[in-house]
Amino acid sequence: MNGKNRKDVYPGLEVDIILKQHQRSGVRTKGIVKDLLTNSASHPHGIKVRLTDGQVGRVCETFPKV
C-alpha cells in the first residue's frame, strides 16, 4: 500500500517514511507507527506519522502484518 489513505495507516504498522529533510532525495526511513499526525482522510504526499523512535515524516509505503 502507498500510505496516502488514513484508513490504511495505524499504530503498530511497519512503514517506510520520507523525512522532511529527505524530500528532495527520496531517502526512506523504516520504522513502526506510534501516532498519526494527519487528520484528513487522505493526503496526496502521504499520511504524516510519528515513529516509535520519535522521527516524523510522510508514509510512502506500508508493510501490513501477515
C-alpha positions in Angstrom: 0.0 0.0 0.0 1.1 3.5 -0.6 0.2 5.3 2.7 -2.0 8.0 1.2 -5.2 7.0 2.9 -5.5 7.4 6.7 -7.6 4.2 7.0 -4.6 2.1 5.8 -2.2 3.5 8.4 -2.5 2.7 12.1 -0.2 2.5 15.2 2.0 -0.6 15.2 2.2 -0.8 11.4 5.7 -1.1 9.9 6.2 1.7 7.3 8.7 3.5 5.2 8.6 7.3 5.6 10.3 10.2 4.0 11.6 12.8 6.5 11.2 16.5 5.7 15.0 16.9 5.1 15.0 14.0 2.6 12.0 15.0 0.4 14.2 16.0 -2.5 16.5 13.0 -2.4 13.7 10.5 -1.5 15.7 8.7 1.1 13.4 6.4 3.1 13.4 5.6 6.8 11.9 2.4 8.1 10.0 2.3 11.4 6.9 1.5 13.4 4.0 4.0 13.6 3.4 5.5 17.0 1.0 8.4 16.2 -0.9 9.6 13.2 -0.5 13.4 12.7 -2.6 13.9 9.6 -6.3 14.4 10.4 -7.8 14.3 6.9 -8.9 11.1 5.3 -6.2 11.2 2.7 -3.2 13.3 1.6 -1.5 13.4 -1.8 2.0 13.2 -0.4 1.3 10.5 2.3 -0.1 10.5 5.8 2.2 12.2 8.3 3.2 10.0 11.2 5.5 9.9 14.2 7.5 6.7 14.6 8.2 4.9 17.9 11.8 6.5 17.8 10.3 10.0 17.5 11.0 10.7 13.8 8.3 12.4 11.9 7.6 12.0 8.2 5.1 11.1 5.5 4.3 7.5 4.7 5.4 6.3 1.3 4.9 2.6 1.7 3.3 0.3 4.3 4.1 -3.3 5.3 1.0 -4.9 6.8 1.4 -7.8 9.2 0.6 -11.1 7.5 
